[in-house]
Amino acid sequence: MTTYKKTKDMLDKISPSMCLAKWQQVGIHLHNGQTHSCHHPNTHTIPEAELKHNPSALHNTEYKKQQRKMMLEGKRPPECEYCWRVEDAPGNNYSDRVLKSAQGWANKYYDKVLKDGYTANTSPTAVELLVGNTCNFRCLYCGPALSSTWRAYIKQYGDVELESTKWDNNSKMPIPKSQHNPYVEALWKWLPQIYGGLHVLKITGGEPTMMKETYDILSLVHKFRNTRLGLHVNSNLCPPDDLFKKFLEHICEITDKNVNKLVINASCDTVAPYVEYTRKGINFETYKKNAELILQHSKNAELNIMSTFNIMTIPGFDKFIDWVHDMNYKYSHGDHLRVRLDTETVINPKCMSVMILPEKYKMEIKRLHDYALGKICMDSQGYKSFESIQNLVNSIDNQEELKMYQRDFAKFIWRNDQSQQQTFEDIFPDDLVEFYKYCSELE
């Protein structure tokens, strides 16, 4: 029996919608007071009133407790639609509900979660801190709440208004640095209390290497000892040279005396020229150079290549797999991979998701998955996550809803191309250009 089958059986003893991540994992957006337990659901606001006497409300909001209650009762929280889509697709599919619950930071706390129920202020074991939205990139599937470059783009060109969404969401805008931030204040009350029990601490943004808060947290990690901690820092690997040098110096100071594992989550979706269209600001050659510098200078560091898998990731992805394979051949030793490829599919905005692609792309993603199986590029969970992407292709049953997202894809690409030297049609292969034209002609 596989680990995932055992985990699913264990969860199903509680309920068919149970997920340990709702208790043991949290993502906190410090710059605007948002939270969620997993990257799939949208964030929700942390009420300041809940925070006043309970800094753990950064994780344990009353809203989240109600989602936990639903899971314990066997009801499916609508915000977890990604997992329900994967589980409802044909075949024996394990969603992230199972994959996450199988992790050491989750499955060891099964009995504790049952004891806590939904009312307790539980201490998470996997924490992601989004420290701000300062960023030198404008990734097409991102937005102004997470990227200052997106914010500047909207100020210059106006909001991107589609049928299904607006890019500018004022409720999620950062708290001005000149104002008191109650979420940062609560974090520094709470983090020292839970730090010793953490299995995972992830710093993200924005571009973390460009923000002071990142270096404050790295100083805490360097000061205290938690030898079971996996420290993860996200980066686009293309900040200004002086900041990359500063970041490299800080991570080189962190050794196995401070943490169990140091992982740099290096965001990149596929190879150039496609990634340079989708992730505005990246220089793919600089990205590759800096990835090698990390492996050369920090002997403890591992690289997790994070591909945010979307419609525009597919072209060239086999060459991207080859690059990761070659990096492992150069820097890994034995069975221990120092470089892993991880795919996280875009769910929102849906107009960027593989969910709106025609059925034929299932076979193309399956081909890429099978190609990856023959390379040294992923661990078992990585292969499993990648395999699940093909089940999302053409998974929107409501045809009017599907056409709305497809029209929005065309509108977004057209709008984006107005400010670019090279257009979508200049860069992408014929099959995706045909899909773009099809979407453009929908009524």
TORKOLFI-117481 format. One record per residue (C-alpha): x, y, z. Coordinates in steps of 0.05 Angstrom, whole numbers, plus 5000, padded with zeros to 4 digits. Example, Ala and Ser with C-alpha at 12.3 -4.5 7.8 and 13.67 -1.06 7.14 Angstrom:
524649105156 527349795143 
This chain:
500050005000 502950674980 504051245028 498551644993 493551074997 494950995071 494151745081 487651765044 484851175084 487051525148 483652175128 477351815105 476551515174 474952225196 471352455134 472152445057 473653195057 478853195114 485453545103 490753625157 493654245123 487654645147 490554575217 498054475208 499654955150 498755705143 500556245094 500556955123 500757575080 503858065129 503458665083 495858665077 493158215133 490857625092 491456885108 489956185082 492155485101 494155265031 496055624967 489855374929 484255744965 483856494960 486356875021 481557185071 482357785116 484957695187 480258125230 484358605273 479358505330 481057765333 488457935332 488458405392 488457875446 490457275403 496557345358 495256635333 489256915296 494457015241 492656285230 486556125272 481356595246 474056455261 472956375186 478255835181 475455475242 468855415205 472355105145 475554595193 468654455221 466054305151 471753815139 470553455205 463253385185 464853115116 462753735078 467054025022 469254745034 468055104967 474755464974 478254794964 475554694894 482354514865 482553864905 475253694891 476553774816 482553304819 478752794861 472552814817 476452714753 476452014722 481551534751 484751424819 487452124833 490652384896 489453124906 493753594947 489053445005 492452765008 499352974985 499953515037 496953095093 502252555078 507953035094 511752965159 509553655182 502253405177 501452655186 505152635253 499753085282 493652675263 491752525336 493153245357 488453505303 482953035325 483953265397 483954005378 477653955337 475654595301 475355075360 482555055385 487955565370 492555065339 500055165328 502055045256 508154645237 508854935166 508855695161 509456125099 510656865110 509257335052 513357935075 511258455023 509558594951 516058944930 517858594865 521558744801 517258254760 510358294730 508357564721 501957534680 498257084729 500157514789 497458204808 498558864845 497258564914 503558144905 507758564858 509559304862 511359264788 504259044772 501759634814 505960114773 503459794708 496159904729 497660624748 500560744679 495760344636 489460264679 486359654709 485559004671 477958904672 475458234647 468757894650 471057424706 475757864746 479358524758 486758534770 486559124818 483658904885 484059484933 481959064993 488558684987 493159264976 499159335023 498859735087 503260355075 509960285108 508760945144 502860635181 502960155240 502259425216 498659005269 500158365231 507658455235 506958635309 502858005321 507957585283 513757785327 509657605388 507556935360 513456685319 518356595377 512956175412 512055685355 518955705322 521655095360 515854665336 516354855262 518054345209 517654845152 518655605149 517955925081 519356655064 515956925002 513557564969 513857964924 521257854915 523957704985 531157874969 528958594959 525758685028 528558825097 523658355131 526957765097 533657915128 530458015196 527557315193 534057015167 537657345227 532656995274 534056325240 541556435246 540856615320 536456025342 537155285331 531754835302 535054235271 528653935243 526854585206 526554625131 527755355114 525155555046 526256225013 522756414949 526356824896 525956994823 533656984823 533857624784 534158194835 539258754827 546358474832 547958804899 541758494931 543157814903 550157854932 547258055000 542357474997 547856984979 552057215038 546257115087 544356415063 551656205065 551656355140 546055865153 548755165164 546254485189 547554745259 541655225249 536854825207 535754135178 535054375107 535755015067 531755055003 531555634954 524955614916 527255904850 521156114809 521355984734 516055664691 519555434627 525155644581 526056294541 523056604502 516456354531 518156494604 520557194587 513657344559 509957054618 514557294675 515958014656 522758204684 526257544681 532757454643 533156704634 540756704627 541557114692 536756634726 540956024706 547456374726 544956554795 542055864806 549055574796 552156104842 547655874899 549655144890 557055324885 557455784945 552455474994 554154745002 547854635045 542954964997 538154584952 534354884894 526954764884 525255004814 518055254820 514255244755 507455594761 504255164708 499555534662 497355554589 503955874568 508455394606 507454814558 511955034500 519254874515 517654514580 521453894556 527654324548 526454604618 526353884644 532953764608 536154364642 534054124712 536653424695 543353724673 543854134737 542853504779 548053134738 552953694754 551353854827 547753244858 551152644888 548251944894 540751924907 540452604939 537753124891 540153834901 535554084846 528153904841 522854124793 516054274825 509754444786 504154844818 498454954770 494855624763 487655584787 486256324794 485856714750 482256164712 483456514645 490756304653 489255594675 490054954635 482754834655 480555234594 484854874544 481954374493 482053624508 488053494462 492753834512 491753264561 495952834515 501353374510 501853444585 501952684592 507752674542 511553184583 510152784647 512652144615 518752514589 520252764659 519952044686 526151894645 530052474674 533252644741 528753234757 523253084808 521852704872 515852234878 511152784902 513453224845 511752694793 505052584827 503353334827 505453394754 501252794734 495053104765 495453724719 493053334659 486553184695 485053924700 485254044624 478254184597 475254074666 470154644666 463454314650 459254944644 460255154572 458155874582 463055944640 468555614599 467456094541 467656694589 474556484614 476956354543 474557044521 478157334581 484556974561 484257304493 482557994522 488257944572 493357744520 491058284472 491458804528 498358564549 501058594478 499359334471 505259504516 510158974490 515258974434 513958244419 506857984418 503957304437 503557124363 510857304353 513256824407 508656234417 507755614372 502155554321 497655114363 497255624420 496456194371 490555824340 487555744410 488556484423 485056654357 479456174373 478456514440 478657204407 472857024362 468256754416 461757124428 
